[in-house]
């Protein structure tokens, strides 16, 4: 299995997991707790930070050079490329958990669906780029 195919497989897996999560959470009725505006703002800020961290951490992982790592390290350019893309997908999926949290605490329904949609958008717009194996001699 090629590295590109591994990343695409994980991308499809994350999208299906998000859709199953949204469906399952829609079947569960929230409890009696209620989250205030401040709590909703904190959850949204957390979701924004998760999305931003996905982009930043992916770039940090891809920037590491092989010669700067220890000689006995298992890290290769291909494994860092796959790891960076998987990390970005995982962080994109974590945005939807903010929607789950707000749903269970009876927050704004519009905000819940906005977090779900932004998570789906992050998962759908992943462009992994070219694999280092194909660009290096």
TAQUISUL-V987707 format. One record per residue. N is the residue number from 1. RES is the residue in one small letter. SS is DSSP state (H for helix, E for strand, C for the rest). PHI is phi in degrees with one decimal (none if undefined). Layout:
n=N res=RES ss=SS phi=PHI
n=N res=RES ss=SS phi=PHI
//
This chain:
n=1 res=x ss=C phi=none
n=2 res=x ss=C phi=-76.8
n=3 res=x ss=H phi=-60.1
n=4 res=x ss=H phi=-62.4
n=5 res=x ss=H phi=-68.8
n=6 res=x ss=H phi=-63.4
n=7 res=x ss=H phi=-65.3
n=8 res=x ss=H phi=-64.8
n=9 res=x ss=H phi=-62.2
n=10 res=x ss=H phi=-67.1
n=11 res=x ss=H phi=-63.6
n=12 res=x ss=H phi=-64.4
n=13 res=x ss=H phi=-60.7
n=14 res=x ss=H phi=-65.6
n=15 res=x ss=H phi=-64.7
n=16 res=x ss=H phi=-65.0
n=17 res=x ss=H phi=-64.9
n=18 res=x ss=H phi=-63.7
n=19 res=x ss=H phi=-64.2
n=20 res=x ss=H phi=-67.2
n=21 res=x ss=H phi=-64.4
n=22 res=x ss=H phi=-62.4
n=23 res=x ss=H phi=-64.7
n=24 res=x ss=H phi=-65.0
n=25 res=x ss=H phi=-67.6
n=26 res=x ss=H phi=-68.1
n=27 res=x ss=H phi=-80.1
n=28 res=x ss=C phi=-94.6
n=29 res=x ss=C phi=-88.3
n=30 res=x ss=C phi=-66.1
n=31 res=x ss=C phi=-78.0
n=32 res=x ss=C phi=-89.3
n=33 res=x ss=C phi=-66.0
n=34 res=x ss=C phi=-138.2
n=35 res=x ss=C phi=-95.9
n=36 res=x ss=C phi=-87.2
n=37 res=x ss=H phi=-62.4
n=38 res=x ss=H phi=-62.5
n=39 res=x ss=H phi=-62.7
n=40 res=x ss=H phi=-64.8
n=41 res=x ss=H phi=-63.8
n=42 res=x ss=H phi=-65.1
n=43 res=x ss=H phi=-65.9
n=44 res=x ss=H phi=-66.0
n=45 res=x ss=H phi=-63.1
n=46 res=x ss=H phi=-63.2
n=47 res=x ss=H phi=-66.2
n=48 res=x ss=H phi=-64.4
n=49 res=x ss=H phi=-65.6
n=50 res=x ss=H phi=-62.5
n=51 res=x ss=H phi=-64.3
n=52 res=x ss=H phi=-65.1
n=53 res=x ss=H phi=-64.7
n=54 res=x ss=H phi=-60.2
n=55 res=x ss=H phi=-67.6
n=56 res=x ss=H phi=-67.5
n=57 res=x ss=H phi=-66.7
n=58 res=x ss=H phi=-61.7
n=59 res=x ss=H phi=-65.0
n=60 res=x ss=H phi=-64.5
n=61 res=x ss=H phi=-66.5
n=62 res=x ss=H phi=-72.5
n=63 res=x ss=H phi=-78.0
n=64 res=x ss=C phi=-65.3
n=65 res=x ss=C phi=-92.3
n=66 res=x ss=H phi=-64.0
n=67 res=x ss=H phi=-73.5
n=68 res=x ss=H phi=-87.0
n=69 res=x ss=C phi=-86.3
n=70 res=x ss=C phi=-64.2
n=71 res=x ss=C phi=-66.0
n=72 res=x ss=C phi=-88.7
n=73 res=x ss=C phi=-72.6
n=74 res=x ss=C phi=-85.3
n=75 res=x ss=C phi=-73.5
n=76 res=x ss=C phi=-126.7
n=77 res=x ss=H phi=-57.6
n=78 res=x ss=H phi=-68.7
n=79 res=x ss=H phi=-66.9
n=80 res=x ss=H phi=-69.1
n=81 res=x ss=H phi=-64.1
n=82 res=x ss=H phi=-64.6
n=83 res=x ss=H phi=-61.5
n=84 res=x ss=H phi=-63.8
n=85 res=x ss=H phi=-69.6
n=86 res=x ss=H phi=-66.2
n=87 res=x ss=H phi=-62.8
n=88 res=x ss=H phi=-64.4
n=89 res=x ss=H phi=-65.0
n=90 res=x ss=H phi=-65.1
n=91 res=x ss=H phi=-69.3
n=92 res=x ss=H phi=-65.7
n=93 res=x ss=H phi=-69.7
n=94 res=x ss=H phi=-68.0
n=95 res=x ss=H phi=-61.9
n=96 res=x ss=H phi=-67.4
n=97 res=x ss=H phi=-68.5
n=98 res=x ss=H phi=-63.8
n=99 res=x ss=H phi=-64.7
n=100 res=x ss=H phi=-63.0
n=101 res=x ss=H phi=-61.9
n=102 res=x ss=H phi=-66.5
n=103 res=x ss=H phi=-62.3
n=104 res=x ss=H phi=-67.9
n=105 res=x ss=C phi=-101.0
n=106 res=x ss=C phi=53.4
n=107 res=x ss=C phi=-89.3
n=108 res=x ss=C phi=-67.0
n=109 res=x ss=H phi=-66.1
n=110 res=x ss=H phi=-62.2
n=111 res=x ss=H phi=-65.9
n=112 res=x ss=H phi=-61.2
n=113 res=x ss=H phi=-70.0
n=114 res=x ss=H phi=-66.6
n=115 res=x ss=H phi=-67.8
n=116 res=x ss=H phi=-61.4
n=117 res=x ss=H phi=-66.3
n=118 res=x ss=H phi=-68.0
n=119 res=x ss=H phi=-64.7
n=120 res=x ss=H phi=-63.0
n=121 res=x ss=H phi=-63.3
n=122 res=x ss=H phi=-62.2
n=123 res=x ss=H phi=-73.0
n=124 res=x ss=H phi=-75.5
n=125 res=x ss=C phi=-91.1
n=126 res=x ss=C phi=-66.3
n=127 res=x ss=C phi=-120.2
n=128 res=x ss=C phi=-66.8
n=129 res=x ss=C phi=82.6
n=130 res=x ss=C phi=-89.4
n=131 res=x ss=C phi=-71.9
n=132 res=x ss=H phi=-60.9
n=133 res=x ss=H phi=-61.1
n=134 res=x ss=H phi=-81.0
n=135 res=x ss=H phi=-97.3
n=136 res=x ss=C phi=-92.9
n=137 res=x ss=C phi=-70.9
//
